[in-house]
Amino acid sequence: MPDYTYEAAAKQKGYKFVCGVDEAGRGPLAGPVCAAAVILPEGLEIEGVNDSKKLTEKKREALFDVIKEKALSYCVAFGTLEEIEEFNILEATFIAMNRAIDGLDIKPDFALIDGNRAPKGIKIPCETVVKGDSKSMSIAAASILAKVTRDRLMEEYAEKYPQYNFSKHKGYGTKEHTSLIIEYGPSPIHRLSFLKNILK
């Protein structure tokens, strides 16, 4: 379960405001990529916080409101479809992460980043944590905010483009989603660079 080991280590080095950063939506065939940055009060226990992928949708939704209420500061940001297509998904993810960090009301002086690569252009010292969403409470909280925000956006797209059934798969490349792309062609929110093997 995630705890505050990484946050405490950063604070022992003299950092005061440590934010956790995570993303959601790198893999899907449609929609933007989302990132969140969260600064939690020291030692705050939120029961059930874990890697968002290990939680049910209902549990994530409940924790989403608790995290927003109890966080010292949080920000959710996107890397747009245009940025994914112009640069690539990794660069767009870094853009989203930097936007989330820059958008915090309380300016962090250290960031804990989920994964093994620090965002290019990050303006503060940081540490990458592989599987950070199951180790760091701040990263786990960020993973929930990013995942719920992106899922809600895909629900909105499901109403706009009902033929793709986005509410079911959230844009991920399921067998059903792939077959619907082949049947109807790509929508305006599909990542064309991701569809090369599907639209041969």
N, C-alpha and C positions, 0 to 999 in steps of 0.2 A: 504493500500500500504506500502511496506517496506520503512524504513527511517534509519537514523543514531542514533536513540535513544540508542541502546545497545552499539554501538561503542563509542558514546560520554560518556556514563556512565563508560566504561572501561578506557577511556582516563582521566577522572576526578580522577580516582584512581591512575594515574601516568603511565599507560601503553602507549607506543608510537605507536607500530605497531600491530594493531588488525586485525586478519584474520577471514574471514567467511569460514565455512566448511560445505559442504553438499555432499550427495551421490546420485547416480542413479543406479538402477538395483538390488535392494535387492530382489524384487519379482519374476523376470523372471525365467523360467525353463532352460534357456541357457545363456551362455556367462559369462564373469567376472562381478564383481561389480566395479563401478567407483566412485571415490571421487575427489573433487576439493577444493582447498584452494585459497582464493583471498584476497589481501590487496588493498583497494581502496584509492585514494586520499581523504582527509577529505572533506566531503560535496559534492563530485562529484554527479551531477544529470545525470543519464542515463535514458532518457524517455522510459517507457515501461518495465523496469526491474521489474519482479515479480516472484512469484513461477513458476518454469519452467512448471509445470503441467497445469497451467492456460493459457499458451501461445500457439499459433499455432506453428507448426514446422517451418514455414517460418519466424515468428517473432523471435523465438529462434535462428535460424541460423543467422539472421541479428544482433541480440544483441551479439552473440558469438564473432564476430569480433570486435565490439565496446568495449566490456569488456576487451578483450585481449589487445587492443590498449591503453586503458586508465588506466588499473590497474597499480598500483605501482609494483605489483608482483603477479604472479599466477602460480599454478602447478596443473596438473591433473595426477592422479595415479590410479592403479588398484589393486584390490584383485583378484588373479587369480582363475581360475576354480579349480586348484589343492588345493589352500588354502581353498576355499569354501567347497570342499569335505573332506579335511583332518581335518579341525577345525569345522566350521559351517558358515553360512552366516553372522551372527553378528560379529564373530571374524574376518572374511575376510573383512568386512566393516571397522572395526577398523584399520586393517592393511593398507587398502587403504587410510583412512583418515590421519593416521600418516605419510604415504609416501608423501601425498600431502603437509602436513604441513612442513615436513622435506625438501621437494624439492623447497620451496620458495627461491628466490634469496635474498630477504630481510628477515632476520630472525624475525619472529613475537615474541612478548613477551606475547601475549594473543590471545586466540581463542574463537570464538563464534561458537558453534556446533549445527547444526540442530537436533532436537529430544530431548529425555529425558535421554540419556545416553552418558557420555563422553567416548571417545575411551580409552580402556585399554592401558596403557603404554605411554599416551601422555606426552610430556616432558615440556610443558609450562602450566601456569594457564589457565583455560578455564571456560566458562559458557555454559550450554545447554539451548537451546531456542526451546520450543515446537512450531511447525509450524513457525520455524524461517525464512523459505524462503518467508513468506508473512509479516514478521516483520522487518528483518534486511537486509539492502541493500547489505552488504557483503555476507551474506548467500544466498540471492536471486541470486546474480551474480555467486556464486559458483554452485548453483543448475543448472543454465543454462549451464555453462561450462561442468559440469559432464554429464548432460543429452544429450547434443549435441555430445560430444565425444563418449559416449557409443552408441548412435543411429547410428553414422557414422561407428563405428566398426561393428555393427550388419548388416549394409548395405553391408559391405565387406564380412561378413559371408554368406549373402544371395546369393552372387555370387558363393561362394565356395560350398554351400549346398542349391541349388535352390529349392529342393523338400519341404523344410520346410517353405518357404515364410517368412523368417525372416524380410524382408524389410517392411512387412505389420504390424506385431505384435511386432517386436523387441525382441522376445523371451518370451514375457509374455504368460501366460497360457490361451489363448483364446480357444474357442471351436474348431476353425479350427486348431490351433497349436496342441492341444491335439490329435485330430483325425489324424493329419499327423505323430505324434510320434508313435501312435498305428500302423499306416499303414507301416511306413518305419523303425521303431525302432529308438533308440536314435543316434544322431550324436556324433562325438568326442567333441563337445562343449556343449552338454547337461549336466546339473547338475543331475547326477544319483540319488543323495540323495533327489532331489525334485520330482522324477518320480515314487516313490514307489506306490502311489495310482493309477497311470495311467498304469504302467506296472505290473499289478497284475498277 
